[in-house]
Amino acid sequence: MSETFLTHFIKLLEGCKTEKIVELFAAEKSTTQDALNVIVRITSDYLTDSNSRSDLFECCKAVLNNIAETCDPIETTLEFLQHMECLDNDVKFCALLGSLGTCIIRGKHTTSIVEWSVSTIKSYVEDLPGEVEQDKVSRRIINVLERITSFLEPLAEEAAKMNFEDACLFGDYFLSLLITLCGRPFCYLSKSIVETVTYKKLLEKIVTLAVSFTGDILYFLNIVSNRCRNIVGDRSYQDGNTEDCIRGMLFELSDNVSDLAYANFYYHVITEEAFWKNAPQVYRPRYLLETCSYLFKILLGKKQEILVSNGLVFMENVVKRIRPCSVPLYALELKIYEDLFQLIINVMVYRNIDTDRKKAVRIFQEYIGIFNMEARYSVISHLYDTVSEHSGVLSLITGMFKASIVECLDSAPRNPHFLGRNLQLMLRKICNLPHGSLSDLVEISDEVITALNLLRFLLIRDKLNETGVWNMRDTIRSGYLKPLREGIDLCKTHWKVKAMDLERQRKNDDDDMEVTLTVGGEQLPVMPVADKILFCDQAINGLDMMESILVRVNECMDGIEQARANVLSE
C-alpha cells in the first residue's frame, strides 16, 4: 500500500475535492482496491453529526458511492458493514446505507451480500432503545427507519426487473427485514407519535414495500400459530443451503422475525382498509381468526398500553368478520380459543384504561356470539368453572346464558342446547352460594342479582316448563333461595352494625381519621371515616335491591305453582 497514495487521498478528502478523488481512484485502481479498508475507515470516520451539514460530509458520501460503484462488491460490502455496526452513530449508519444499496444491486446474484446486509441492519434496529417515552428517542427511531425504507426503495425496483426465481430469494430477505421493522422498538412508540403524519407515512412505506416484494402479503400469517403449536420450532433445517430452506429460515425462525414483529405488522395490514385492500381477498374468515388468534395473544399479553389497545382493535376487527353462530364445537379443540377468553377477561378486569375495559367487554360478547349453540354452551359452561373469582364476569356470562336461552326458545325448529338437562346443569352452577348463607354477598352481589333476574325471567316466561326449570324448583328453593334469604339478613345486620360503629367513631374522634375495611377477604385502601360510612350505606342499598328481587322470585314461584295446582285440580 502506497503511503504517498493515502497521504494524497487524505489531503484531497479534507479539501473536499471529490472529482480529484474520483480521478485518483480511476488512475490507481489496483492501489485503491488494496487500500480499500483504510479508505473506508478514514472516510467513514468523518461521517459524524457535527459534520453532517458540511461539504466534507457530502464529499465523503460521494467517495463511498464511487467505491461502491467501482470496487469489488463483496469486499466493499464487508467494509461498509463493519463500520455500520457502530451503535452510537446513526449518522454514519444512515449515510452508509446508500452506498451499501449500490453494492447489493451490483452483487444481487450473490446471496451472501444480501444476507450479510439484512442481518446487520436488523441487528442495528433491534439494538435501538426500547424505552420510547422520550420524544428524542422516538424521533431517533423514526429517522432510522425512514432511512432504511428509503434504502429499500431502489432495491424493490431492482427486484421487479429480475427473473422470478432470482427475485424471490432476493425479495424475501428484504421482506423479512420489513416485517422485522414493525417489531421492537417501532411497535412501542406512543399513541401521540402513532397519530403523527410522519409515523403514518413511514408505516405506509413499510407496508407498500412489503407488498412489492410478495404477491401474497398474508402468506406468512400462520407462522406464529405454527410456532406456538411447535410445528416449526423443532425443525432441524439439515440442508441449510437449499433455496427453500433459506426462505423457510428467513420467516419461520423467531431469531429472524419475532412473534411481536409479525403481530404488529399484521395488525396494521388487516385492520387498516388502505392496506387490507392490497391483500388477497380469498382467505376464509375462520382461517383469519384461527391464525390471527395467536397474534392477538401476543399483543394482549404485553404490558405496554399501546400494544394491548392494538390487540383489542385487531381482535374486534377479525371477530366482526365471522358470521354469528357459525363456529362449531370441534373448533374448540384448538386451545387458542380458550386462551383468548382468559386474556380478554384479564383486560376486562385489570386494565387501567376505562375505554379499553369497555371495549374488551364488547369483544368478549361478540366473541362468544360467533359460536354455534352447541359450542357456545360448552364455552359458557367452561367459563363459569374457570372465572369463579370474578363476580362481574360471572354476571356477564349469566346474562349471555339468558340471551342464549331466549334464542333457543325463539328458534324453529327448537334448538335444545340451552334447554332441559343442559339448562339444569348450568343453573346448578349459577344458583350456588360458595359458602351458603355465610357467603359475602357484597363481594358477589353482581352475580347474585343477575342469577335472581335469570330465575325471575324463566319463571315468568316459561309457565309450561319448556326449559325444564320447574323440575328444579325444590332444589332452587332449598339450595339457593333459602340460604340466600338467610345470608341477606346476616349481611345487612353486619353492615348496619359496622355503620353504627363508624358513626360513633366519627362523633368521638377526628373527622379525618382513617380506617381500613375488609371485603371478600381483601383489605380495601385506607379511607376516611366518612367514605367508609358511605361504603356501608351502599352495601346496605345493594342488599336491599337483592332482597327485593328475591321476594319477587319467590312470589313468581309461589303464584305460578298455585296457578298450576288450580289447573290440575279442575
C-alpha positions as CSV (number, residue, x, y, z in Angstrom):
1,M,0.0,0.0,0.0
2,S,1.5,3.3,-1.1
3,E,1.9,5.9,1.7
4,T,2.0,8.6,-0.9
5,F,-1.4,7.5,-2.3
6,L,-3.0,7.6,1.1
7,T,-1.4,11.0,2.0
8,H,-2.7,12.4,-1.3
9,F,-6.1,10.9,-0.7
10,I,-6.5,12.4,2.8
11,K,-5.4,15.8,1.6
12,L,-8.0,15.7,-1.2
13,L,-10.7,14.5,1.1
14,E,-10.1,17.2,3.7
15,G,-10.2,19.7,0.9
16,C,-13.5,18.3,-0.4
17,K,-12.0,17.6,-3.8
18,T,-14.5,14.9,-4.9
19,E,-13.7,15.0,-8.6
20,K,-10.0,14.8,-7.9
21,I,-10.5,11.8,-5.7
22,V,-12.5,10.0,-8.4
23,E,-9.7,10.7,-10.8
24,L,-7.2,9.3,-8.3
25,F,-9.2,6.1,-7.8
26,A,-9.6,5.7,-11.6
27,A,-5.9,6.1,-12.2
28,E,-4.8,3.9,-9.3
29,K,-7.4,1.1,-9.4
30,S,-5.2,-1.6,-8.1
31,T,-3.9,0.5,-5.2
32,T,-7.4,1.7,-4.4
33,Q,-8.6,-1.9,-4.1
34,D,-5.6,-2.9,-1.9
35,A,-6.2,0.1,0.4
36,L,-10.0,-0.3,0.5
37,N,-10.3,-1.0,4.2
38,V,-8.2,2.1,5.1
39,I,-10.0,4.3,2.6
40,V,-13.4,3.3,4.0
41,R,-12.2,3.7,7.6
42,I,-10.8,7.1,7.1
43,T,-13.8,8.3,5.1
44,S,-16.5,6.9,7.4
45,D,-14.8,8.5,10.4
46,Y,-15.8,11.8,9.1
47,L,-19.5,10.8,9.0
48,T,-20.4,12.4,12.3
49,D,-23.3,14.5,13.5
50,S,-21.0,17.6,13.8
51,N,-20.0,17.2,10.1
52,S,-23.5,16.3,8.8
53,R,-24.2,19.8,7.3
54,S,-20.7,20.3,5.9
55,D,-19.2,20.0,2.4
56,L,-16.8,17.4,3.8
57,F,-19.7,15.2,4.7
58,E,-21.1,15.3,1.2
59,C,-17.7,14.6,-0.2
60,C,-17.3,11.5,2.0
61,K,-20.6,10.2,0.8
62,A,-19.6,10.7,-2.8
63,V,-16.3,8.9,-2.2
64,L,-18.1,6.0,-0.7
65,N,-20.6,5.9,-3.5
66,N,-17.7,5.8,-6.0
67,I,-16.1,2.9,-4.2
68,A,-19.4,1.0,-4.2
69,E,-19.7,1.6,-7.9
70,T,-16.2,0.6,-8.9
71,C,-14.6,-1.8,-6.3
72,D,-15.3,-5.5,-5.7
73,P,-18.9,-5.6,-4.3
74,I,-18.3,-8.4,-1.8
75,E,-15.2,-6.8,-0.2
76,T,-16.8,-3.4,-0.3
77,T,-19.9,-4.7,1.4
78,L,-17.9,-6.2,4.2
79,E,-16.1,-3.0,4.8
80,F,-19.3,-0.9,4.9
81,L,-21.0,-3.3,7.2
82,Q,-18.0,-3.3,9.6
83,H,-18.5,0.5,10.1
84,M,-22.3,0.4,10.2
85,E,-22.2,-1.7,13.4
86,C,-21.2,1.4,15.4
87,L,-24.4,1.6,17.5
88,D,-23.9,5.2,18.8
89,N,-23.7,6.8,15.4
90,D,-27.0,6.9,13.4
91,V,-25.5,9.5,11.1
92,K,-22.8,7.1,9.9
93,F,-25.2,4.2,9.7
94,C,-27.7,6.1,7.6
95,A,-25.0,7.6,5.3
96,L,-23.5,4.2,4.5
97,L,-26.9,2.8,3.6
98,G,-27.0,4.4,0.2
99,S,-23.6,3.1,-0.7
100,L,-24.5,-0.3,0.6
101,G,-27.5,-0.4,-1.7
102,T,-25.3,0.2,-4.7
103,C,-23.1,-2.8,-3.6
104,I,-26.2,-5.0,-3.2
105,I,-27.5,-4.1,-6.7
106,R,-24.1,-4.8,-8.2
107,G,-23.9,-8.2,-6.4
108,K,-27.6,-9.0,-6.5
109,H,-26.9,-12.6,-7.6
110,T,-24.6,-13.1,-4.6
111,T,-26.8,-14.2,-1.8
112,S,-24.2,-13.7,0.9
113,I,-24.1,-9.9,0.2
114,V,-27.9,-9.6,0.7
115,E,-27.8,-11.9,3.8
116,W,-24.9,-10.0,5.5
117,S,-26.6,-6.6,4.8
118,V,-30.0,-7.6,6.1
119,S,-28.5,-9.2,9.2
120,T,-26.5,-6.1,10.1
121,I,-29.5,-3.8,9.6
122,K,-31.8,-6.0,11.7
123,S,-29.2,-6.1,14.5
124,Y,-28.9,-2.3,14.4
125,V,-32.6,-1.8,14.6
126,E,-33.1,-4.3,17.4
127,D,-30.4,-2.5,19.4
128,L,-32.2,0.8,19.3
129,P,-33.6,1.9,22.7
130,G,-36.7,0.0,23.7
131,E,-37.9,2.7,26.2
132,V,-39.5,5.2,23.9
133,E,-41.2,7.6,26.4
134,Q,-38.9,10.5,25.4
135,D,-39.7,12.4,22.2
136,K,-36.0,12.5,21.4
137,V,-35.7,8.7,21.3
138,S,-38.9,8.4,19.3
139,R,-37.6,10.8,16.7
140,R,-34.4,8.8,16.5
141,I,-36.3,5.6,15.9
142,I,-38.5,7.2,13.2
143,N,-35.5,8.7,11.5
144,V,-33.5,5.5,11.3
145,L,-36.5,3.5,10.0
146,E,-37.2,6.2,7.4
147,R,-33.7,5.9,6.1
148,I,-33.9,2.2,5.9
149,T,-37.1,2.3,3.9
150,S,-35.5,4.8,1.5
151,F,-32.6,2.4,1.2
152,L,-35.0,-0.4,0.3
153,E,-37.0,1.5,-2.4
154,P,-34.4,1.1,-5.2
155,L,-33.9,-2.5,-4.2
156,A,-37.6,-3.1,-4.7
157,E,-37.4,-1.6,-8.1
158,E,-34.4,-3.8,-8.9
159,A,-36.3,-6.9,-7.7
160,A,-39.1,-6.1,-10.2
161,K,-36.6,-6.3,-13.1
162,M,-35.2,-9.6,-12.1
163,N,-36.5,-13.0,-13.3
164,F,-39.0,-14.7,-10.9
165,E,-36.6,-17.3,-9.3
166,D,-33.9,-14.8,-8.6
167,A,-36.3,-12.1,-7.4
168,C,-38.0,-14.5,-4.9
169,L,-35.0,-15.1,-2.6
170,F,-33.6,-11.5,-3.2
171,G,-37.0,-10.1,-2.2
172,D,-37.6,-12.5,0.7
173,Y,-34.5,-11.2,2.5
174,F,-35.9,-7.6,2.4
175,L,-39.5,-8.7,3.1
176,S,-38.3,-10.3,6.3
177,L,-36.4,-7.1,7.2
178,L,-39.6,-5.0,6.6
179,I,-41.7,-7.2,8.9
180,T,-38.9,-7.0,11.5
181,L,-39.1,-3.2,11.3
182,C,-42.6,-3.5,12.7
183,G,-41.4,-5.1,15.9
184,R,-39.3,-3.6,18.6
185,P,-38.9,-0.6,19.1
186,F,-41.3,0.6,16.4
187,C,-44.3,-1.1,18.0
188,Y,-43.6,0.6,21.3
189,L,-44.0,4.1,20.0
190,S,-46.6,6.0,22.0
191,K,-50.0,6.9,20.8
192,S,-49.1,10.6,20.4
193,I,-46.3,9.5,17.9
194,V,-48.5,7.0,16.2
195,E,-51.0,9.7,15.3
196,T,-48.5,11.9,13.6
197,V,-48.3,12.3,9.8
198,T,-44.6,11.2,9.9
199,Y,-45.4,7.9,11.5
200,K,-48.3,7.2,9.1
201,K,-46.2,7.9,6.1
202,L,-43.4,5.6,7.4
203,L,-45.9,2.9,8.1
204,E,-47.4,3.2,4.6
205,K,-44.0,3.0,3.1
206,I,-43.2,-0.2,5.1
207,V,-46.4,-1.9,4.1
208,T,-46.2,-0.8,0.4
209,L,-42.7,-2.0,0.1
210,A,-43.6,-5.3,1.7
211,V,-46.4,-5.8,-0.8
212,S,-44.0,-5.1,-3.7
213,F,-41.8,-7.9,-2.5
214,T,-44.5,-10.6,-2.4
215,G,-47.7,-11.4,-4.3
216,D,-49.5,-12.5,-1.1
217,I,-48.9,-10.4,1.9
218,L,-50.9,-12.8,4.1
219,Y,-48.8,-15.8,3.1
220,F,-46.9,-15.8,6.4
221,L,-49.9,-15.3,8.6
222,N,-49.7,-18.8,10.0
223,I,-46.1,-18.7,11.0
224,V,-46.7,-17.7,14.6
225,S,-49.5,-20.2,15.1
226,N,-47.2,-22.9,13.8
227,R,-44.5,-21.8,16.2
228,C,-46.9,-21.8,19.2
229,R,-48.0,-25.4,18.3
230,N,-44.4,-26.5,17.7
231,I,-45.0,-27.2,14.1
232,V,-42.0,-25.2,13.1
233,G,-39.9,-24.8,16.2
234,D,-38.3,-28.2,16.2
235,R,-37.4,-28.3,12.5
236,S,-33.7,-29.1,12.0
237,Y,-33.0,-27.4,8.7
238,Q,-30.4,-30.1,7.9
239,D,-29.6,-28.9,4.4
240,G,-29.4,-25.2,5.1
241,N,-28.0,-24.2,1.7
242,T,-31.1,-25.0,-0.4
243,E,-33.1,-22.0,-1.5
244,D,-36.3,-23.4,0.0
245,C,-34.6,-24.0,3.3
246,I,-33.1,-20.5,3.3
247,R,-36.5,-19.0,2.6
248,G,-38.0,-21.1,5.4
249,M,-35.5,-20.0,7.9
250,L,-35.9,-16.3,7.0
251,F,-39.6,-16.3,8.1
252,E,-40.0,-19.3,10.3
253,L,-37.2,-18.9,12.8
254,S,-38.0,-16.4,15.6
255,D,-34.4,-15.2,15.6
256,N,-35.1,-13.8,12.1
257,V,-38.6,-12.4,12.6
258,S,-40.0,-12.2,16.1
259,D,-43.6,-13.0,17.1
260,L,-44.1,-9.4,18.1
261,A,-43.0,-8.1,14.7
262,Y,-45.5,-10.4,12.9
263,A,-48.3,-9.4,15.3
264,N,-47.7,-5.7,14.8
265,F,-47.2,-6.0,11.1
266,Y,-50.4,-7.9,10.5
267,Y,-52.3,-5.7,13.0
268,H,-51.7,-2.8,10.6
269,V,-52.2,-4.9,7.4
270,I,-55.6,-6.3,8.5
271,T,-57.2,-3.5,10.4
272,E,-56.4,-0.6,8.1
273,E,-58.5,-0.5,5.0
274,A,-55.8,1.2,2.9
275,F,-53.5,-1.8,3.5
276,W,-56.2,-4.5,3.6
277,K,-57.3,-3.8,0.0
278,N,-53.8,-4.9,-1.2
279,A,-54.2,-8.3,0.4
280,P,-55.7,-11.3,-1.4
281,Q,-59.4,-11.5,-0.7
282,V,-59.5,-15.3,-0.9
283,Y,-58.8,-16.3,2.7
284,R,-61.8,-17.6,4.7
285,P,-62.7,-15.5,7.8
286,R,-62.3,-18.6,10.0
287,Y,-58.8,-19.1,8.8
288,L,-58.0,-15.4,9.6
289,L,-59.5,-15.9,13.1
290,E,-57.6,-19.0,13.9
291,T,-54.2,-17.8,12.7
292,C,-54.6,-14.2,14.0
293,S,-55.7,-15.5,17.4
294,Y,-52.1,-16.3,18.2
295,L,-51.2,-12.7,17.2
296,F,-54.0,-11.3,19.5
297,K,-52.5,-13.4,22.3
298,I,-49.1,-11.8,21.8
299,L,-50.4,-8.2,21.9
300,L,-52.9,-8.7,24.7
301,G,-50.3,-10.4,26.8
302,K,-47.9,-7.4,26.7
303,K,-47.6,-4.8,29.5
304,Q,-47.3,-1.8,27.1
305,E,-50.6,0.1,26.8
306,I,-50.3,0.7,23.1
307,L,-49.8,-3.0,22.4
308,V,-52.9,-4.1,24.4
309,S,-55.0,-1.4,22.8
310,N,-53.8,-2.5,19.4
311,G,-54.6,-6.1,20.3
312,L,-58.2,-5.2,21.2
313,V,-58.7,-3.3,17.9
314,F,-57.1,-6.3,16.0
315,M,-59.3,-8.9,17.7
316,E,-62.5,-6.9,17.3
317,N,-61.8,-6.3,13.6
318,V,-61.3,-10.0,12.9
319,V,-64.1,-11.3,15.1
320,K,-66.6,-9.0,13.3
321,R,-65.8,-10.8,10.0
322,I,-67.1,-14.1,11.5
323,R,-70.8,-14.8,10.9
324,P,-72.6,-15.1,14.3
325,C,-73.4,-18.6,15.5
326,S,-71.1,-20.2,12.9
327,V,-68.1,-21.7,14.7
328,P,-68.7,-25.4,15.5
329,L,-67.9,-27.3,18.7
330,Y,-64.9,-29.2,17.1
331,A,-63.1,-25.8,16.6
332,L,-62.6,-25.7,20.3
333,E,-60.1,-28.4,20.0
334,L,-57.7,-25.6,19.2
335,K,-56.6,-24.4,22.7
336,I,-56.1,-20.8,21.4
337,Y,-59.8,-20.2,21.6
338,E,-59.8,-20.9,25.3
339,D,-56.6,-18.9,25.8
340,L,-58.1,-15.8,24.2
341,F,-61.0,-15.9,26.7
342,Q,-58.6,-15.7,29.6
343,L,-56.6,-12.8,28.0
344,I,-59.7,-10.8,27.2
345,I,-61.1,-11.3,30.7
346,N,-57.8,-10.1,32.2
347,V,-58.2,-6.9,30.2
348,M,-61.8,-6.6,31.3
349,V,-60.9,-6.9,35.0
350,Y,-57.4,-5.5,35.4
351,R,-56.9,-2.9,32.6
352,N,-56.5,0.7,34.0
353,I,-57.9,2.4,30.9
354,D,-61.7,2.5,31.1
355,T,-62.3,2.7,27.4
356,D,-60.2,-0.5,26.9
357,R,-62.1,-2.3,29.6
358,K,-65.4,-1.4,27.9
359,K,-64.1,-2.4,24.5
360,A,-62.9,-5.7,26.0
361,V,-66.4,-6.4,27.3
362,R,-67.9,-5.7,23.9
363,I,-65.4,-8.0,22.2
364,F,-66.0,-10.7,24.8
365,Q,-69.7,-10.7,24.0
366,E,-69.1,-10.7,20.2
367,Y,-66.5,-13.5,20.5
368,I,-68.9,-15.7,22.4
369,G,-71.6,-14.9,19.8
370,I,-69.6,-16.4,16.9
371,F,-70.0,-19.9,18.3
372,N,-73.0,-22.1,17.4
373,M,-75.3,-23.1,20.2
374,E,-73.6,-26.4,20.9
375,A,-70.2,-24.8,21.1
376,R,-71.5,-21.7,22.9
377,Y,-73.0,-23.9,25.7
378,S,-69.6,-25.6,26.1
379,V,-67.8,-22.2,26.2
380,I,-70.2,-20.7,28.8
381,S,-70.1,-23.8,31.0
382,H,-66.3,-23.9,30.9
383,L,-66.0,-20.2,31.6
384,Y,-68.3,-20.5,34.6
385,D,-65.9,-23.1,36.1
386,T,-62.7,-21.1,35.4
387,V,-63.5,-17.5,36.3
388,S,-65.3,-18.1,39.6
389,E,-63.3,-15.4,41.4
390,H,-64.7,-12.5,39.2
391,S,-68.3,-11.8,40.2
392,G,-68.7,-9.1,37.5
393,V,-67.5,-11.5,34.8
394,L,-69.8,-14.3,36.0
395,S,-72.7,-11.8,35.9
396,L,-71.9,-11.0,32.3
397,I,-71.7,-14.7,31.4
398,T,-75.0,-15.4,33.1
399,G,-76.5,-12.6,31.0
400,M,-75.2,-14.2,27.9
401,F,-76.6,-17.6,29.1
402,K,-80.0,-15.9,29.4
403,A,-79.8,-14.5,25.9
404,S,-78.9,-17.9,24.5
405,I,-82.0,-19.4,26.2
406,V,-84.1,-16.8,24.5
407,E,-82.6,-17.7,21.2
408,C,-83.3,-21.4,21.7
409,L,-86.9,-20.7,22.8
410,D,-87.5,-18.5,19.7
411,S,-85.9,-20.9,17.3
412,A,-87.8,-23.0,14.9
413,P,-87.3,-25.9,15.0
414,R,-86.4,-25.6,18.7
415,N,-82.7,-25.7,19.4
416,P,-82.2,-27.8,22.5
417,H,-78.7,-26.9,23.6
418,F,-79.7,-24.4,26.4
419,L,-82.8,-26.2,27.5
420,G,-83.6,-29.3,29.5
421,R,-80.8,-31.1,31.2
422,N,-78.2,-28.6,29.9
423,L,-80.1,-25.7,31.4
424,Q,-80.4,-27.6,34.7
425,L,-76.7,-28.3,34.8
426,M,-75.9,-24.6,34.3
427,L,-78.5,-23.5,36.9
428,R,-76.7,-25.7,39.5
429,K,-73.6,-23.6,38.8
430,I,-75.3,-20.3,38.6
431,C,-77.6,-20.7,41.6
432,N,-74.9,-21.5,44.0
433,L,-73.5,-19.7,47.1
434,P,-69.9,-20.6,47.7
435,H,-70.3,-20.6,51.5
436,G,-74.0,-21.0,51.8
437,S,-75.7,-18.4,54.0
438,L,-72.3,-17.3,55.2
439,S,-71.2,-16.1,51.8
440,D,-70.0,-12.5,51.4
441,L,-73.0,-11.2,49.4
442,V,-71.5,-7.8,48.9
443,E,-68.5,-9.3,47.2
444,I,-70.6,-11.5,44.9
445,S,-73.6,-9.1,44.5
446,D,-73.3,-8.8,40.7
447,E,-73.6,-12.5,40.0
448,V,-76.3,-13.0,42.7
449,I,-78.5,-10.2,41.3
450,T,-78.1,-11.5,37.7
451,A,-78.9,-15.0,38.8
452,L,-82.1,-13.8,40.5
453,N,-83.1,-11.9,37.4
454,L,-82.5,-15.0,35.3
455,L,-84.7,-17.1,37.6
456,R,-87.4,-14.4,37.5
457,F,-87.3,-14.4,33.7
458,L,-87.5,-18.1,33.4
459,L,-90.4,-18.4,35.9
460,I,-92.4,-15.7,34.1
461,R,-91.5,-16.7,30.5
462,D,-91.7,-20.5,30.9
463,K,-95.0,-21.3,32.5
464,L,-95.3,-24.5,30.5
465,N,-91.9,-25.8,31.6
466,E,-90.4,-25.9,28.1
467,T,-86.9,-25.2,29.5
468,G,-87.2,-27.7,32.4
469,V,-86.7,-25.0,35.1
470,W,-89.7,-26.2,37.0
471,N,-88.1,-29.6,37.5
472,M,-85.6,-27.8,39.7
473,R,-87.9,-25.7,41.8
474,D,-87.4,-27.7,45.1
475,T,-83.6,-27.7,44.5
476,I,-83.5,-24.0,43.8
477,R,-85.7,-23.2,46.9
478,S,-83.7,-25.2,49.4
479,G,-80.2,-24.9,47.9
480,Y,-80.3,-21.3,46.8
481,L,-83.2,-19.1,47.7
482,K,-83.5,-20.1,51.4
483,P,-79.8,-19.7,52.2
484,L,-79.7,-16.5,50.2
485,R,-82.6,-15.2,52.4
486,E,-80.6,-16.1,55.5
487,G,-77.4,-14.6,54.0
488,I,-79.1,-11.3,53.2
489,D,-80.3,-10.9,56.8
490,L,-76.9,-11.7,58.2
491,C,-75.1,-9.3,55.8
492,K,-77.5,-6.5,56.4
493,T,-77.1,-6.9,60.2
494,H,-73.3,-6.9,59.8
495,W,-73.2,-3.7,57.7
496,K,-75.7,-1.9,59.8
497,V,-73.6,-2.7,62.9
498,K,-70.5,-1.6,61.1
499,A,-72.2,1.7,60.0
500,M,-73.3,2.4,63.6
501,D,-69.8,1.7,64.9
502,L,-68.3,4.1,62.4
503,E,-70.9,6.8,63.2
504,R,-69.9,6.6,66.9
505,Q,-66.2,6.7,65.9
506,R,-66.8,9.8,63.8
507,K,-68.6,11.6,66.7
508,N,-65.8,10.7,69.2
509,D,-62.8,11.1,67.0
510,D,-61.5,13.5,64.3
511,D,-63.5,13.5,61.0
512,D,-60.3,12.8,59.0
513,M,-59.4,9.7,61.0
514,E,-58.5,6.9,58.6
515,V,-59.8,3.3,58.9
516,T,-59.5,0.1,56.9
517,L,-62.2,-2.2,55.6
518,T,-62.0,-5.8,54.5
519,V,-64.4,-7.2,51.9
520,G,-64.2,-10.7,50.5
521,G,-61.1,-11.4,52.4
522,E,-59.2,-8.4,50.9
523,Q,-58.4,-5.2,52.6
524,L,-59.6,-2.1,50.7
525,P,-57.3,1.0,50.5
526,V,-57.2,3.3,53.6
527,M,-60.0,5.8,53.5
528,P,-61.6,8.5,55.8
529,V,-64.4,7.5,58.2
530,A,-67.0,9.5,56.1
531,D,-66.1,7.5,53.0
532,K,-66.3,4.3,55.0
533,I,-69.8,5.1,56.2
534,L,-70.8,5.9,52.6
535,F,-69.4,2.4,51.5
536,C,-71.5,0.8,54.3
537,D,-74.6,2.6,53.1
538,Q,-74.0,1.5,49.5
539,A,-73.6,-2.1,50.7
540,I,-76.9,-2.0,52.5
541,N,-78.6,-0.5,49.5
542,G,-77.3,-3.2,47.3
543,L,-78.5,-5.9,49.7
544,D,-82.0,-4.1,49.8
545,M,-82.1,-4.4,46.0
546,M,-81.0,-8.1,46.1
547,E,-83.8,-8.7,48.7
548,S,-86.5,-7.1,46.6
549,I,-85.6,-9.3,43.6
550,L,-85.5,-12.3,45.8
551,V,-89.0,-11.5,47.1
552,R,-90.2,-11.2,43.5
553,V,-88.7,-14.5,42.6
554,N,-90.4,-16.3,45.5
555,E,-93.7,-14.6,44.6
556,C,-93.4,-15.7,41.0
557,M,-92.6,-19.3,42.1
558,D,-95.5,-19.4,44.6
559,G,-98.0,-17.7,42.3
560,I,-97.3,-19.9,39.3
561,E,-97.2,-23.1,41.4
562,Q,-100.6,-22.1,42.8
563,A,-102.0,-21.4,39.3
564,R,-100.7,-24.8,38.1
565,A,-102.2,-26.5,41.1
566,N,-105.6,-24.9,40.3
567,V,-105.4,-26.1,36.7
568,L,-104.7,-29.6,37.8
569,S,-107.5,-29.6,40.4
570,E,-110.0,-28.6,37.8
